[in-house]
Amino acid sequence: MTLVEHFRAMARNNAWANHRLLEACARLDEDAYKAPRTSFFPSIHLTLNHILLVDWYYLDALDNGGRRWRELYGLGDEPCATFAELRREQAAADRRLIAGCERLGGDGLEAAVVLNRPGGVHHRERIADVLAHLFQHDIHHRGQVHAMLAGTRVAPPQLDEFFLAQDAPLRAAELEALGLAASLPNAKRPTR
C-alpha cells in the first residue's frame, strides 16, 4: 500500500468511525446530548462541533487554499445548534475528505498548503502532514466523546478498528450504507 492509498483508507475509516459514533449519539435525548460532562470540551455536543469545525478548517486549506478561514473563525464553538444539523454537516465533511484524498496523486502529498490563523499568521505545511494531523485530531476527540458516552445510557460503539478483512462481515451493512463497501482496501481476503 502506498502512502496515498493509506490516506485514502484513513479518510474512509474516519467517515466510518464518525458514522458509528454519531449513530450512538443519535440515541441520546437532547438533555443527555448537551449535558455538562468532564472532558476538554464540556459536552458531547460541543466536542462534536469542535471536530466538525476543525475538519472544515483543514478541508478549507486542502480544497480552497485556506481562503475561507475567516468565515470559519467567525462561527464560534457551536456552528451547528442541533444534532441533526451537525450529523448532516459531518457526513458532508467526511465525503469531502474522501474525495480530496481520492484526487491525490503520488506527488500531491509533498505539495504545500497554507494554514491561515487569526492575526494574519500563515503557515505552509505539506499535505501529508496536514492529513496526518487531521486524522489524529479526529481520533483524539472521538475518543473523548466515546468516554463521555460511557456516562450515559447509550453504550459507546467500538471505534478501535481499521479495515481488516477478517472484520468485513461485521461492518458490511454500515459501509454499504455509507457507500464505501466497493472502495475498501481489504474488500477481499489477502493472499499468501
Disulfide bonds with the S-S distance in Angstrom:
none
